[in-house]
């Protein structure tokens, strides 16, 4: 198992607490939308459900660009580096791509499955519901497994040509390994 897998997992869980807060902040909008009847159309619900993942993806990319790591990674003494550039500093586009693959796409695929289920997509054999279901769970499994095994580079790291590493002496005292 990769030596940073445990800290990466804990960092991701810590970050997910923030992402859940973003989703919770949209509840009042959902209540208003439901009261006004906007939730009767599946496409509208799917479009509205894309807001929290988009905000979380953009926020994570901004944090990684600004600080070299998300809040969770900083807490555990980790940072994200650009593997294709000797300076090690990736641009915002790279961070956006890595977080789109890590947060945005899996989260929204899950929403498509949930919305499809709520609108009877499984019973009616709706292709979008079934397609999203078939794509979601293997994507999450491959992403998680790639952090633990091999070189410890997740699918989103490989796509964006980034790498998560221990932050070094500046992060002394952070994380469970003192990194």
C-alpha positions, 0 to 999 in steps of 0.5 A: 500500500502507498505510504501516503494513502492513509493521510490522503484518505483522511484528508479527503474525508476532511475535505468532504465535510466542507463539500457537504456544507456546500450541499447543505447550503443549497437546501433553502434553494431546493425548498423554494424550487420545490414549492414553485414546482420547478422540481417536476422536470427531471432535467431541471433537477439534474441541472440544479443538482450540478451546482454543489459539485461545481462549487466544490470542484472550483473551490478545491482547484482554487485551494490547490492553486493558491496553497498547493493543497486543499484544506484537508491535505494541508491538515495532513501535511500533503501538497499537490505537485505538477509532474510535467513541470520542473518547478512543480507548480501546476496551473489552475487548469490542471487543478480544475481537471484533477478536481473535476475527475475527483469531485465533480464528475463522480458527484454529478453522476451520483446525482443523475442516478439519484434523480433518475431513481426518484423519477422512476428511471430504474423501473422504466429502464431509462438509459441515462439512469442505468448508464450513470449507475454503471459508470459511477461505481467503477469510477469511484472504485478505480479512483480509490484503489489507485490511491492505495496501490501501485505508485499511489497516483489516483486516476485524477492525478494521472489525468492532470499529471499531478502528484500528491507528496508529503509537504516537507519540513514546512509542514512539520507537526501536521498530519498523523505521520508528522509530515 
